[in-house]
Amino acid sequence: MIWLPIRHRLQSELIKRGYCVGCAHSLANELREEHPQKTNMHIVYCNCGRIYLYDLRINQYRRALPEEVPTNSPQKHGE
C-alpha cells in the first residue's frame, strides 16, 4: 500500500502539467471538441481512450465523469 500515495501524487502532477495519467502523452495535441452543455469547456480525447475536460477559464484539465461525456462522442462509438 506504500505505492498508493505515490501513485496519486504522480497522477496529480501529470494532469496538472497537461499530460494523460494513463499514457503520459501531452493533452495539448489530442483531439478536442467544445462541450455541448458547458461553456468554456472542451472535451479532450486521449489516444489511450481516457477522456478529459479542459476548463478554458482556469487553463486546467481533469478526468471527465461518464455522465459528462456526450453519447455521440468519438470514444463512445469507437471511431
JOQUIRA-V812056 format. One record per residue. N is the residue number from 1. PHI is phi as a letter, one per 20 degrees, with the letter a starting at -180 (999 if undefined). OMEGA is omega as a letter, one per 20 degrees, with the letter a starting at -180 (999 if undefined). D_CENTER is the distance of its C-alpha to the mean C-alpha in Angstrom with 1 decimal. Layout:
n=N phi=PHI omega=OMEGA d_center=D_CENTER
n=N phi=PHI omega=OMEGA d_center=D_CENTER
//
This chain:
n=1 phi=999 omega=r d_center=26.0
n=2 phi=f omega=a d_center=26.0
n=3 phi=f omega=a d_center=22.8
n=4 phi=g omega=r d_center=20.8
n=5 phi=f omega=r d_center=20.8
n=6 phi=f omega=r d_center=20.2
n=7 phi=f omega=r d_center=17.2
n=8 phi=f omega=r d_center=15.6
n=9 phi=f omega=r d_center=16.7
n=10 phi=f omega=r d_center=15.3
n=11 phi=f omega=r d_center=11.8
n=12 phi=f omega=a d_center=12.1
n=13 phi=f omega=r d_center=13.5
n=14 phi=f omega=a d_center=11.0
n=15 phi=f omega=r d_center=8.0
n=16 phi=f omega=r d_center=10.8
n=17 phi=e omega=r d_center=11.9
n=18 phi=n omega=r d_center=8.8
n=19 phi=d omega=r d_center=8.6
n=20 phi=f omega=a d_center=6.8
n=21 phi=f omega=a d_center=8.6
n=22 phi=e omega=a d_center=10.1
n=23 phi=d omega=r d_center=11.6
n=24 phi=m omega=r d_center=11.4
n=25 phi=f omega=r d_center=11.0
n=26 phi=f omega=r d_center=10.5
n=27 phi=f omega=a d_center=7.5
n=28 phi=f omega=a d_center=10.4
n=29 phi=d omega=a d_center=12.1
n=30 phi=e omega=r d_center=9.8
n=31 phi=f omega=r d_center=10.7
n=32 phi=b omega=r d_center=9.9
n=33 phi=b omega=r d_center=12.0
n=34 phi=f omega=r d_center=13.2
n=35 phi=f omega=a d_center=12.6
n=36 phi=f omega=a d_center=16.1
n=37 phi=d omega=a d_center=16.8
n=38 phi=d omega=r d_center=15.1
n=39 phi=f omega=a d_center=16.5
n=40 phi=m omega=r d_center=14.9
n=41 phi=c omega=r d_center=11.4
n=42 phi=d omega=r d_center=9.5
n=43 phi=e omega=a d_center=7.3
n=44 phi=d omega=a d_center=5.6
n=45 phi=d omega=r d_center=6.7
n=46 phi=e omega=r d_center=7.1
n=47 phi=f omega=a d_center=10.8
n=48 phi=e omega=r d_center=10.7
n=49 phi=o omega=r d_center=9.5
n=50 phi=f omega=a d_center=6.2
n=51 phi=c omega=a d_center=4.3
n=52 phi=c omega=r d_center=1.8
n=53 phi=d omega=r d_center=5.1
n=54 phi=d omega=r d_center=7.0
n=55 phi=e omega=a d_center=10.4
n=56 phi=f omega=a d_center=13.2
n=57 phi=f omega=a d_center=15.8
n=58 phi=d omega=r d_center=14.7
n=59 phi=l omega=a d_center=12.6
n=60 phi=b omega=r d_center=9.7
n=61 phi=e omega=r d_center=6.0
n=62 phi=b omega=r d_center=5.3
n=63 phi=f omega=r d_center=4.4
n=64 phi=e omega=r d_center=6.0
n=65 phi=f omega=a d_center=9.6
n=66 phi=g omega=a d_center=11.6
n=67 phi=f omega=r d_center=13.8
n=68 phi=e omega=a d_center=11.4
n=69 phi=e omega=r d_center=10.8
n=70 phi=f omega=a d_center=14.0
n=71 phi=f omega=a d_center=16.4
n=72 phi=e omega=a d_center=17.0
n=73 phi=f omega=a d_center=13.6
n=74 phi=g omega=a d_center=14.0
n=75 phi=f omega=r d_center=12.2
n=76 phi=f omega=a d_center=14.5
n=77 phi=e omega=r d_center=17.5
n=78 phi=m omega=r d_center=16.9
n=79 phi=e omega=999 d_center=17.5
//
